Amino acid sequence: MATVAGILVAIVSLLLGLPGTAGAAAPQRAPEPSHPGQDWAGSEIAKHEGTAAVLAPRQSSAASVEGVDVSSHNGNVAWSTLWNSGVRFAYAKATESASYTNPYFAQQYNGSYQAGMIRGAYHFATPNTSSGATQANYFVNHGGGWSKDGKTLPGALDMEYNPYGSTCYGLSAAGLVNWMKDWFATYKARTGRDAVLYTSTAWWKQCTGNSSAFGSVNPLWLPRYGSSVGELPAGWGFHTIWQYTSSGATVGDHNRFNGSLDRLKALANG
């Protein structure tokens, strides 16, 4: 018969996740982020890699298309003003991890569309809180889907410095690559599209070992705040979108699509 002391040891072991007479507890994932609304595409890039003091020079409209990306940090956006300034596409943050949705997403996603822009949604990844499949499904279920209407871009996965802790989310390079493969495969199974990947070359080298696993399939959205796009991560011969400024709470971060408007429409149509 078990002693009172033995029973108490087993109970304490279960509560603390320590080895005991009842066995060890399963490994626990990191808790959900406590302030996900403060994180947008480039927020951590700017902190770690710096920002340019001036806007990059404009290129010919025949060679590129101007765009913005926005999040809850931008609130309600004046889309007609941006359209009149020459902006023709927009990405809006839809989700983060598997618990957060952007409260301004509807105004941003639908408002850009109604202004005439080609729009898309993106997901801010936290690979240490839940699986790639879980987060991809959450994204699709909360605004990250796709329809062949000629004005909806494939969803984007934002992979950048961890705003809540360890730069690479406590995962190995292989672990991060496998997490992304899980996310991309799930997104494609749900939508029929290969998603865009947002990442910086410096983070990619540090956290994935400069993996070349995605370059032949997933369009690259690269942040670099300077006069040129600079070095690309392994696997990509060219970038699709260049985020060339990080402007915080003003009118969103500025981007250029690497091609003509017709090529941007082709990306939307798949």
N, C-alpha and C positions, 0 to 999 in steps of 0.2 A: 504493500500500500504506500502511495506517495506521501511524503511528509509535508507538513505545512510549509517548511522552509523551501522544499523543492518546488512546491506549487508557486510560491512567491517568486522564486528565481525565474521560473518559466514565464510568468506574467510580465515581470520587468523586462525580460529579454525580448518578448514580443513588442512591448511598448517602445523600447529603445532601438530595436532593429539589431540587437546583438546576438551572437551565437548563444544558444541555451538548450535546454532539454527539449524545446519545441522546434528547434532549427533556426536558421538565419532568415531574416527578412529579405524580400526581393529588393534589388537596387532601385532607388528613387530618382525620378527626373527632377530637374530644377523647377521651382514654382513658376507659375505664370507671371509675366512682367506686371509691375505695379503701376507703371505710367507709360503705357504704349503710345498714347497720343503725342508724345514728345519726339517720336522717332519717325523719320521720313527718309526717302531715298536721297542719300548724301549727307544726312545729319552727322553720321559718324565719320564719313570720309573727310568732311571739312575739319572735324576736330583732330583727326590723325594725320592728314596729309596737307592741310592748309587750303586757303582759297586765294583766287586771283584778286588783285586790287581793282581791276577794270574788266569790263565785258570783253570777250573775245571779238575780234573784228568780224563783221558780217560777211558772209559769202554770197555768191550769186544765187538767186532764187532757183535757177535752173539746176544747180548742183546740190542744193539742200533745202530742207523744209524746217521752219521754226516751230518749236513746241515748248510746252511747259509740263512740269509735274507738280502736283499739289497733294496736301494731306490735311488733317484736321487743324494743323498749325496755321493754315491759311484761311480757315473759316469759309464763309460764303464768298465766292469768287465772281468778279465782274467780267463775265465771259465775253460780252459784246465789246468791252474795251480791249481785251486781249486780241479778239478777232480783228478789230480795226487796226491794231498795231502790227498785224501780220502773222500772228500765231495761228497755226493750222492743225495742230494735234495736241493732245493732252493725255497724260497718265495720272490717275487719281489713286491714292492709297485706299484699298478696300479693307484690308485685314492685317492683323499681326498675330502670330502664334495661333492658338485655336480658341481664343476667348475674346478678342478685341475686334470691334468694327468701327470704322471712321464715322462719327456722327454726322459729318458733312458730306458723306460720300454721294448721296442721291443728288444734292445740289451740284456737286462738282462733276460727277459722271454724266448725269442727264443734261446739266446746264451747258457743258462743253459741246455735247452732241446737238442740242437745240440751237446753239450759236453757229453751227455748220462745221465744227471740227470733227476730225477722226479721233476717237477716244479709246482709252484702254484702262484697265485696272491693274494694280500691283499688290503683292503680298510681302510684308516685312517678315523675314524668316527668323525664328528662334529655334535652331535645331536641337537645343538641349531641353526643350519643354515637352515635345511630343514628336511623333514620327513624321516623316515627309508626307506619307499618304494622308495622315490625319489633318495636317495643315493644308494640303492641296484641296482636300474635300471641303474643309471649312471655307477656304477662299472661294471655290466655285459656288458653294451654297450661300455666300454672302456678297455677291456682286461680281465675282471674278470669272463668270462664264463668257461664252463667245457665241456670236451669231453672224452668219454671212450676210450682212446688210451693207457691206462696203464702207462702213464707218466705225467698225469696232475692231480694235487691234487685239492680238492674242495677249493673254495675261502675262505678267512679268513677275519673276521671283527676285526679290531684293536680298542679296547675300553680301553683308558687309560687317564691319567691326561690331562686336557685341556691346550694346550700350549698358548692359547690366552686369558685366563681369568679364571672364576670360575672353580674350580677343577671338579665339577660335571656338568658343562655346564649350570648351573642355573636351572636344572631340579630336581624334587623330585626322590626318589628311584623308585617309581611306574612309574613315567614318563620315566625314563631311561629304565626300564624293558620293558615297552610297546613299546618304540622306537625300541629296539633291536628285539622284537617279530615281529614288522612290517618289519624290515630289513631282518630277517631270513626267514620269510614267503615269502617275495617277491623274495628273492634269490632262494629259493627252487622251487617256481612256475616257475621261468625262466630257471633253470638249472636241476632240478630234484634231487639236492644234498642238504644235510644239511651242512651248512658252518661251518668252524672251528672258535672258539672264542679265540682271543688273549686278555688276561687281567692279571693283577696282583692281588694277594689275598688282599693286602692292599687297593688298589683302589676299588676293588669289594665290600669289606666290607663297606667302607666309602660311596660309591655312589649308591649302589643298596640295602644296608641293608643286604648284604650277601645272595642275592636271590639264591634259588635252582631251578629256573625255567628252566634252560638250560642244567643241568648236564647229564640228561639221553639221550640227543639228539645230542648236539653239541660237537665235540671233543675239548679238552682244550689245548691251546698253552700258556704255563705259563712262564713269565720271572722271573728269580731269579738269581742274580749274586753272586754265592757262591758255596760251595762244594756239596750241595744237593738241590733238588727242593723245599723242605720245605712244609709248610702248603698249602693245596689246598682250593679254594673257596667252599662254600656249594654246594652240588649237585653232585660233581665229586668224584668218588672213586679212580681215577687214572688220570694222565696227558697223553696226546698223544705226545706233543712236549714240550721240555724244552729249552728255550732260556737262555743259561748259561753264556754268555758274551755279553757285549755291546761295540763294538770296533770302533764305529763311521765310519770314512772315510777310514779305511784300507781295509779289505777284507770282510766287512759285519759282522753282528752279528752272533755268532755261536750258533747252536742248536743241540739237539739230539732228534731223534725220539725214542719213548719208545717201542721198539720192533725190530724184525728182518727186513731185507730188504723185505722179502716176505710179511710181515704185512704192510709195507709202500706201496707196490704195490697194496695190497688189498684195502687200503684206497683210492688210486688213482682210482681204478676200480669201487669203490662203491659197 
